[in-house]
Amino acid sequence: MLRADRASAHYPVDPDRLDLVEEFRRAPRGPHGEELQKLVHRLRWAAEKPRYVLIVAEAGRSWRIGRLPERTGGPVTVHDQKEFCSPEDAEWEVFRLRWEAATGRAIPGGSAR
């Protein structure tokens, strides 16, 4: 597995690289190719606001989407009331939200995995 390096945090997000979106959609939890690993690292650690994260609602059973606070130490807020029954579906939703924040574009047909 490729470890993320500092340069990955500045990896340019090409909104036309829908091949990487499809790779993630097929296997949200991996394994991921090198280009997708760089993209995922960039989407996770970039400065785009809001920064989305997964919240475990019930261990091993349900997940929700949260937003990190603007300032370190503030509370994580719940993005919406939707709960996910699988970590893959929750990961896909976070990826979709991060992609849109980074590119300014929605993923075509991106609401479902």
Phi and psi in degrees as a GROMACS rama.xvg file:
@    title "Ramachandran Plot"
@    xaxis  label "Phi"
@    yaxis  label "Psi"
@TYPE xy
-77.137  128.86  LEU-2
-84.7754  142.341  ARG-3
-67.6431  137.617  ALA-4
-110.927  171.232  ASP-5
-58.3476  -36.2214  ARG-6
-63.9021  -28.025  ALA-7
-62.6611  -28.0826  SER-8
-66.3143  -16.4527  ALA-9
-114.083  13.8785  HIS-10
-57.5939  128.278  TYR-11
-71.1325  131.354  PRO-12
-91.6198  112.636  VAL-13
-93.4718  110.702  ASP-14
-64.5592  -10.3699  PRO-15
-90.6728  -4.23613  ASP-16
-82.9977  59.9774  ARG-17
-68.9842  -14.5975  LEU-18
-62.8806  -36.8243  ASP-19
-70.9048  -36.1988  LEU-20
-61.2248  -45.4957  VAL-21
-65.4665  -37.8788  GLU-22
-60.8165  -43.5053  GLU-23
-66.7814  -41.9755  PHE-24
-59.1436  -39.852  ARG-25
-68.2373  -34.552  ARG-26
-144.817  75.1919  ALA-27
-58.9439  -26.351  PRO-28
-102.755  8.4993  ARG-29
98.0337  -179.641  GLY-30
-71.2859  152.489  PRO-31
-117.021  144.918  HIS-32
-68.9004  169.597  GLY-33
-58.2455  -45.7146  GLU-34
-63.2575  -43.7544  GLU-35
-66.4869  -37.6864  LEU-36
-59.681  -41.7413  GLN-37
-64.1585  -43.0947  LYS-38
-62.9171  -47.4397  LEU-39
-60.5942  -43.247  VAL-40
-60.2066  -44.1851  HIS-41
-61.6421  -44.3537  ARG-42
-66.9304  -33.4973  LEU-43
-72.4678  -37.3467  ARG-44
-110.129  4.49172  TRP-45
-71.8963  168.044  ALA-46
-87.8122  -2.47828  ALA-47
-57.1749  138.323  GLU-48
-111.948  146.593  LYS-49
-75.9333  160.378  PRO-50
-97.3712  120.735  ARG-51
-95.2524  145.607  TYR-52
-141.561  165.347  VAL-53
-91.4179  141.638  LEU-54
-116.737  128.677  ILE-55
-80.3494  113.821  VAL-56
-81.1191  -42.576  ALA-57
-144.855  118.479  GLU-58
-48.5328  121.914  ALA-59
72.7933  3.81877  GLY-60
-127.51  -37.2946  ARG-61
-152.72  148.962  SER-62
-133.617  153.789  TRP-63
-133.341  167.742  ARG-64
-100.7  133.006  ILE-65
-121.7  167.592  GLY-66
-121.104  132.132  ARG-67
-71.3172  150.82  LEU-68
-71.3515  157.68  PRO-69
-61.7859  -39.1322  GLU-70
-110.132  139.057  ARG-71
-56.7734  135.739  THR-72
97.5182  -12.9086  GLY-73
-76.9777  170.381  GLY-74
-76.1669  146.019  PRO-75
-77.3851  132.818  VAL-76
-106.068  152.397  THR-77
-79.0617  129.693  VAL-78
-67.2862  -50.0326  HIS-79
-152.339  -177.88  ASP-80
-89.5009  0.956993  GLN-81
-67.6682  134.571  LYS-82
-112.477  146.174  GLU-83
-112.219  138.356  PHE-84
-91.9411  -7.06049  CYS-85
-134.614  144.405  SER-86
-65.1661  -29.7845  PRO-87
-64.5332  -42.9485  GLU-88
-66.3445  -38.8794  ASP-89
-66.6872  -42.6966  ALA-90
-61.8441  -40.1455  GLU-91
-62.0213  -43.9907  TRP-92
-63.4449  -41.6399  GLU-93
-64.0703  -43.2422  VAL-94
-58.266  -46.9382  PHE-95
-58.9271  -45.3037  ARG-96
-65.6374  -42.404  LEU-97
-65.4654  -40.9471  ARG-98
-58.6269  -48.1772  TRP-99
-63.2626  -39.4086  GLU-100
-64.6039  -37.3558  ALA-101
-79.7405  -33.1295  ALA-102
-106.164  -19.1959  THR-103
76.6732  8.28154  GLY-104
-125.399  139.618  ARG-105
-76.5091  151.438  ALA-106
-75.3814  126.88  ILE-107
-56.9571  124.96  PRO-108
61.4798  27.998  GLY-109
-84.5523  2.05048  GLY-110
-77.6485  -18.7893  SER-111
-125.314  148.934  ALA-112
